[in-house]
Amino acid sequence: MNKQTTKTGAKEQPVNLKEQNAAHSFRVTVRDRDHFYKMVNWLNANVGKGQDKWTMEGRVLKTLKAGKTVSPKVYIFKQDFDPASSLYLSLL
């Protein structure tokens, strides 16, 4: 049996498909449960419902339930989304 040789040096990082396919991505700070639901409602109304339109990383509600604030990354997959609108989400 022959040993396979591997390249030594820089290791390739795993591919984040959400990051790769997203038209826009940004971080938001979620203060509490009400703030989270306001953001979700705004995203559903302005971007559209469904995982193919937008998604958020992590387990936001579970972290909030533990009494911590969380700063998840939001991925927007629609090309015609105005990135300046992300500022509005932080002001909700």
C-alpha positions as CSV (number, residue, x, y, z in Angstrom):
1,M,0.0,0.0,0.0
2,N,1.2,3.4,-0.8
3,K,0.8,6.4,1.5
4,Q,-0.9,9.4,0.0
5,T,1.1,12.5,0.2
6,T,-0.5,15.6,1.4
7,K,0.5,19.2,0.9
8,T,2.3,20.7,3.8
9,G,1.8,24.4,4.5
10,A,-1.4,26.4,4.4
11,K,-4.5,24.5,5.3
12,E,-7.6,25.2,3.2
13,Q,-10.4,26.8,5.2
14,P,-13.9,25.1,5.0
15,V,-16.2,26.8,2.6
16,N,-19.1,28.8,4.2
17,L,-21.8,28.4,1.5
18,K,-24.0,31.0,3.1
19,E,-21.2,33.6,3.0
20,Q,-20.3,32.6,-0.5
21,N,-23.8,32.8,-1.9
22,A,-25.0,35.8,0.0
23,A,-25.4,39.1,-1.9
24,H,-25.0,41.0,1.4
25,S,-24.0,40.0,4.9
26,F,-23.7,42.1,8.1
27,R,-23.7,41.7,11.9
28,V,-26.5,43.0,14.1
29,T,-26.7,43.1,17.9
30,V,-29.9,41.6,19.3
31,R,-30.8,43.0,22.7
32,D,-33.8,40.9,23.7
33,R,-36.6,38.7,22.3
34,D,-38.8,41.6,21.3
35,H,-36.0,43.2,19.3
36,F,-35.3,39.8,17.6
37,Y,-39.0,39.5,16.5
38,K,-39.0,43.1,15.2
39,M,-36.0,42.3,13.1
40,V,-37.5,39.1,11.8
41,N,-40.8,40.9,10.9
42,W,-38.9,43.7,9.1
43,L,-36.8,41.3,7.1
44,N,-39.8,39.2,6.2
45,A,-41.7,42.3,5.0
46,N,-38.8,44.0,3.2
47,V,-36.7,41.1,1.9
48,G,-39.2,38.3,1.7
49,K,-40.0,35.1,3.7
50,G,-38.0,32.0,3.4
51,Q,-34.4,30.7,3.8
52,D,-33.8,31.4,0.1
53,K,-34.3,35.2,0.7
54,W,-32.4,35.7,4.0
55,T,-31.1,33.8,7.0
56,M,-29.4,34.4,10.3
57,E,-26.5,32.4,11.9
58,G,-26.6,30.7,15.2
59,R,-29.2,30.0,17.8
60,V,-30.4,33.5,18.6
61,L,-33.4,32.7,20.9
62,K,-31.6,30.1,22.8
63,T,-28.7,32.5,23.6
64,L,-31.2,35.3,24.5
65,K,-33.0,32.9,26.8
66,A,-29.7,32.4,28.7
67,G,-29.7,36.1,29.4
68,K,-26.9,37.1,27.0
69,T,-26.9,39.5,24.1
70,V,-26.0,38.0,20.7
71,S,-24.5,39.4,17.5
72,P,-25.4,37.0,14.7
73,K,-24.5,37.5,11.1
74,V,-27.4,38.1,8.7
75,Y,-27.2,36.8,5.1
76,I,-29.3,38.4,2.4
77,F,-29.6,36.4,-0.8
78,K,-31.6,38.9,-2.9
79,Q,-29.5,40.9,-5.3
80,D,-31.7,44.0,-5.2
81,F,-31.5,44.6,-1.5
82,D,-30.2,48.0,-0.5
83,P,-27.2,47.5,1.9
84,A,-28.0,50.9,3.6
85,S,-31.2,49.3,4.9
86,S,-29.0,47.2,7.3
87,L,-28.5,50.4,9.4
88,Y,-32.3,50.5,10.0
89,L,-32.2,47.1,11.5
90,S,-29.7,48.2,14.2
91,L,-32.1,51.1,15.0
92,L,-35.2,49.0,15.6
